[in-house]
Amino acid sequence: MTKARNLSLLSAVEAGATTDQTKADIDALGINGTRKNWIINGDFQMSQRGAFTSATALTTSSVYHLDRFKSKINGISGTLTHKLNQVVNGKTTNTMLLTATSAATGRVETVQQIEATAPFVSQTIAFSAWVKSNNQSARIIIHQNGANIQTSSNQHTGGGAFELLKGTVTCAANSGDIYLYAGIQAAGTGNVSVANGDYFEMAFAQVEYGSVATDFEHRSYGEELSLCQRYYEKSFSDGVTPSNGTTNAFSTTRGVSIMIGTNNLGSGTSTRFKVTKRGIPTIVKFGNSSGHWAWQRAGDGAYNWSNNVSPNNIGANGFSLSQQVIGGTFVLGICHWTADSEL
């Protein structure tokens, strides 16, 4: 793939290109093209599910907060914070902060599963991240699920400054799924002694081919967003909080207009995802107070919306516009939604 082709693709992504071919090209860049980092959102540019700039309580079940990373606590209580515009190794970036809020034997961790498996079989990979911590059990770990092998980086000194943690491993022939774990934990992802106020702050997470951890590869905002949207997408902008609203279909809290016309449109339509999903996603819909999920502008008529979901789109079926006067202008829409296709 030529440099000109790469620049052309990145321009298309920044411009909002959403075709399947563009998505295929993005995949190629990440797997066998010029892109080296297999971790998505390793500099924490993306946070589609919420701001999380204030400490958010973690649970004993893994929960996705910042895109592609799910986090949890074990044996202790703890929080997650998305810190913006931090200076790490002379560069301004966002970070993820995990903080223990009780003392016990336990752990606080975040993990990203890499979707591809076959490219890692019998291959040597390097993993790295810049980490700030006051606990010497702060580390990052590669876990090979099929072979049940954990490989730890060097430990943090616990000195409260950012340090480069890194390691290498040659994956087994039966390596299976690959996970990057990060947090205050044992080398085998087990529990350790944790004090109230112990923290783990991470930036520039990377997994790459080879035995040397190289400088972090920064991807543009548009490219990183497209990679994240393969797994999670929402119909509303950052800062908008959709809710089950009133019968006002065009309020600011609900309503995605998807078709305008001057004739009867029949019994259904669909809205296409910006990026094709990894699989059929789970949809969360935000409707009106009567539980309706679709409407037309004429008389604000509301209709039930049947699930008709594929990796490419959401269908809005199960309603009729037969009462719409032929030749009249109308708008058909569906309510706001989130689509989740995480691993």
C-alpha positions in Angstrom: 0.0 0.0 0.0 1.6 3.2 -1.1 2.1 6.4 1.0 -0.2 8.3 -1.4 -2.9 5.6 -0.9 -2.6 5.9 2.9 -2.9 9.7 2.8 -5.9 9.4 0.5 -7.6 7.0 2.9 -6.9 9.1 6.0 -8.4 12.1 4.2 -11.5 10.1 3.4 -11.8 9.0 7.0 -11.4 12.6 8.3 -14.1 13.7 5.8 -16.5 11.1 7.3 -16.4 8.4 4.6 -18.6 5.5 5.6 -18.5 3.0 2.8 -17.6 -0.6 3.3 -14.6 -0.2 1.1 -13.2 2.5 3.4 -13.8 0.2 6.4 -12.0 -2.6 4.6 -9.1 -0.3 3.9 -8.9 0.8 7.6 -8.8 -2.9 8.6 -5.9 -3.4 6.1 -4.0 -0.6 7.6 -4.3 -2.1 11.1 -3.5 -5.7 10.1 -1.0 -5.8 7.2 -0.5 -2.3 6.1 1.5 0.6 7.5 -0.2 0.8 10.9 1.7 -1.0 13.7 -0.4 -0.6 16.9 -3.0 -3.3 17.4 -4.5 -1.5 20.4 -7.4 0.7 19.6 -7.7 4.0 21.5 -4.4 3.5 23.2 -4.1 7.3 23.8 -7.7 7.5 25.0 -9.0 10.0 22.5 -12.4 8.3 22.4 -15.0 8.2 25.1 -18.3 7.6 23.3 -20.2 6.2 26.3 -19.7 9.3 28.5 -17.3 11.9 29.8 -16.0 10.1 32.9 -13.8 13.1 33.7 -15.1 12.8 37.3 -14.3 9.6 39.2 -16.7 6.9 38.2 -17.2 3.9 40.5 -16.0 0.5 39.2 -17.7 -2.8 39.9 -16.6 -6.4 40.2 -18.0 -7.0 36.7 -16.0 -5.7 33.7 -17.6 -2.6 32.2 -16.7 -0.7 29.1 -16.2 3.0 29.9 -13.5 4.4 27.6 -13.7 2.8 24.1 -12.4 -0.7 23.7 -11.2 -0.9 27.3 -13.3 -2.5 30.0 -12.4 -2.1 33.7 -13.2 -3.6 37.1 -12.1 -4.1 40.7 -11.6 -7.3 42.7 -11.5 -7.4 46.5 -11.4 -3.6 46.8 -13.4 -0.6 45.8 -12.2 1.8 43.1 -12.9 4.4 40.5 -12.0 5.3 36.9 -11.3 8.8 35.6 -10.7 10.0 32.1 -8.0 12.7 32.4 -7.6 15.1 29.5 -4.6 17.0 28.2 -1.9 15.4 30.4 1.8 15.8 29.6 3.4 12.3 29.3 7.0 11.8 28.0 6.9 15.4 26.7 3.6 14.9 24.7 0.1 16.1 25.5 -2.4 13.2 25.6 -5.4 11.9 27.5 -4.9 9.2 30.2 -6.9 6.6 32.0 -6.7 6.7 35.8 -7.7 3.8 38.0 -7.8 4.5 41.8 -8.3 2.2 44.8 -10.7 3.6 47.4 -10.2 0.9 50.0 -7.4 -1.2 51.3 -7.3 -5.0 51.0 -5.8 -7.8 49.0 -7.3 -7.2 45.6 -6.7 -5.5 42.2 -7.9 -2.8 39.9 -7.5 -3.4 36.2 -8.5 -2.5 32.7 -8.3 -4.8 29.7 -8.6 -4.8 25.9 -9.2 -7.9 23.9 -7.6 -7.8 20.4 -10.1 -9.1 17.9 -7.7 -10.8 15.5 -6.1 -14.1 16.7 -4.4 -15.8 13.8 -1.9 -13.1 13.0 -0.3 -13.6 16.5 0.2 -17.4 16.4 3.9 -18.2 16.9 4.8 -14.5 16.4 7.0 -12.3 18.7 5.2 -9.2 19.9 6.2 -6.2 22.0 3.8 -4.5 24.4 4.3 -1.2 26.2 2.6 1.7 27.9 3.6 4.8 30.0 2.4 4.3 33.5 2.3 6.5 36.6 1.7 4.8 40.0 2.5 4.7 43.7 2.3 0.9 43.9 5.1 -1.4 42.8 2.6 -4.0 41.5 1.6 -1.6 38.7 2.2 -3.5 35.4 0.9 -4.4 32.0 0.4 -8.0 31.0 -0.2 -10.0 27.7 -2.6 -12.9 28.3 -2.8 -15.7 25.7 -6.2 -17.2 26.3 -5.9 -20.5 24.4 -2.5 -21.3 25.9 -3.4 -19.7 29.2 0.0 -17.9 29.4 0.5 -14.5 31.1 3.6 -12.4 30.3 4.2 -9.4 32.5 6.1 -6.2 31.8 8.7 -4.8 34.2 7.1 -3.6 37.4 6.7 0.1 38.2 9.0 1.5 40.9 6.0 3.0 42.7 7.7 6.4 42.7 4.7 8.4 41.5 6.1 9.4 38.1 5.4 8.2 34.6 7.6 5.2 33.6 7.8 3.2 30.4 6.6 -0.4 31.1 7.3 -2.9 28.4 7.7 -6.6 27.6 8.0 -9.1 24.8 6.6 -12.6 24.2 6.6 -15.1 21.4 3.0 -16.3 21.2 2.3 -20.0 21.4 1.0 -22.1 18.5 -2.3 -22.3 20.4 -2.2 -18.8 21.7 -5.9 -18.1 21.1 -7.4 -14.7 22.0 -4.9 -12.0 23.0 -5.6 -9.6 25.8 -3.7 -6.6 27.1 -4.3 -6.3 30.9 -3.1 -3.2 32.8 -3.4 -2.1 36.4 -2.3 -2.9 40.0 -2.2 -6.7 39.9 0.0 -9.7 40.1 2.1 -10.9 37.2 -0.5 -13.6 36.5 -3.4 -11.1 36.7 -4.1 -12.0 40.4 -4.6 -10.0 43.6 -1.9 -8.1 45.4 -1.7 -5.8 48.5 -3.5 -2.5 47.7 -3.8 0.5 49.9 -6.5 3.1 49.9 -5.4 5.8 47.4 -3.1 3.6 45.3 -3.5 4.5 41.7 -2.6 3.4 38.2 -2.5 6.0 35.4 -1.8 4.9 31.8 -1.0 6.5 28.5 0.2 5.4 25.0 -0.7 1.7 25.2 0.7 -0.3 22.3 1.0 -3.9 21.0 3.1 -4.5 17.9 5.1 -7.1 16.0 8.7 -7.6 16.9 10.9 -7.8 20.0 11.4 -4.0 20.5 8.8 -1.6 21.9 8.9 1.4 19.6 7.5 4.9 20.0 3.7 5.1 20.3 1.9 5.4 17.0 -0.6 8.3 17.0 -3.7 7.9 14.8 -5.9 10.8 13.8 -9.2 11.5 15.6 -11.2 10.4 12.6 -9.3 7.2 12.1 -9.5 6.2 15.8 -13.2 7.0 15.9 -13.9 4.8 12.9 -12.0 1.9 14.5 -13.9 2.3 17.7 -17.3 2.5 15.9 -16.8 -1.0 14.6 -17.6 -2.1 18.2 -19.8 0.8 19.5 -21.7 3.6 17.9 -24.4 6.1 19.0 -26.8 8.2 17.0 -26.3 11.3 19.2 -23.5 13.7 19.7 -21.2 14.0 22.7 -22.9 16.0 25.5 -26.4 14.9 24.5 -28.3 12.7 26.9 -31.3 11.0 25.1 -34.2 9.9 27.2 -37.7 8.5 26.8 -39.4 11.8 26.0 -42.8 13.1 25.3 -44.8 12.9 22.1 -42.7 15.7 20.7 -40.7 13.7 18.2 -38.4 16.6 17.3 -37.3 17.5 20.8 -33.5 17.8 21.5 -33.5 14.6 23.5 -34.8 12.3 20.9 -35.3 12.0 17.1 -33.1 11.1 14.2 -34.6 12.1 11.0 -33.9 9.5 8.3 -36.3 10.1 5.4 -38.1 13.1 3.9 -40.6 12.8 1.0 -43.8 13.9 -0.6 -45.5 10.5 -1.2 -46.4 7.5 0.9 -43.2 5.7 1.9 -44.8 2.3 2.7 -44.3 0.3 5.8 -40.6 0.8 6.8 -37.2 2.1 6.2 -33.8 2.0 7.8 -30.8 4.0 9.1 -27.3 2.9 8.2 -24.4 2.7 10.6 -21.4 4.9 9.9 -19.2 1.9 10.2 -20.1 -1.8 9.6 -20.2 -3.6 13.0 -18.1 -6.6 14.0 -21.4 -8.6 14.3 -25.1 -8.0 14.9 -25.1 -5.3 17.6 -27.3 -5.0 20.7 -29.5 -1.9 20.3 -30.6 0.4 23.1 -33.5 2.6 21.9 -34.8 5.9 23.4 -38.5 6.3 22.7 -41.4 8.4 23.8 -43.4 8.0 27.0 -45.7 5.5 25.3 -42.8 3.3 24.2 -43.0 4.2 20.5 -39.8 4.2 18.5 -40.8 5.7 15.2 -43.0 8.6 14.1 -44.0 10.8 11.2 -44.2 14.6 11.3 -47.8 14.9 10.1 -49.7 14.9 13.4 -46.7 13.6 15.2 -48.0 10.1 14.8 -46.1 7.5 16.8 -45.5 3.9 15.8 -43.9 0.9 17.2 -40.4 0.1 15.9 -39.7 -3.6 15.4 -36.1 -4.7 15.7 -34.5 -5.4 12.3 -30.8 -5.1 12.9 -27.8 -6.2 10.9 -24.1 -5.2 11.1 -24.9 -2.5 8.6 -28.1 -0.9 9.7 -31.2 -0.6 11.9 -34.6 -1.2 10.3 -37.7 0.8 11.4 -40.5 -1.6 10.5 -43.9 -2.5 11.8 -45.7 0.8 11.1 -47.8 2.2 8.2 -48.0 5.7 6.7 -51.2 4.9 4.8 -53.0 7.8 6.4 -50.5 10.2 5.0 -52.1 12.2 2.1 -50.4 11.5 -1.2 -48.4 14.5 -2.2 -48.1 15.8 1.4 -44.7 16.6 2.8 -43.7 14.4 5.7 -40.7 13.3 7.7 -40.2 9.7 8.9 -37.8 9.1 11.7 -36.6 6.8 14.4 -35.5 7.6 17.9 -31.9 7.9 19.2 -30.1 4.6 19.8 -26.8 3.0 20.8 -25.4 0.0 19.0 -23.0 -2.3 20.9 -21.0 -5.0 19.2 -18.1 -5.4 21.6 -16.1 -8.6 22.0 
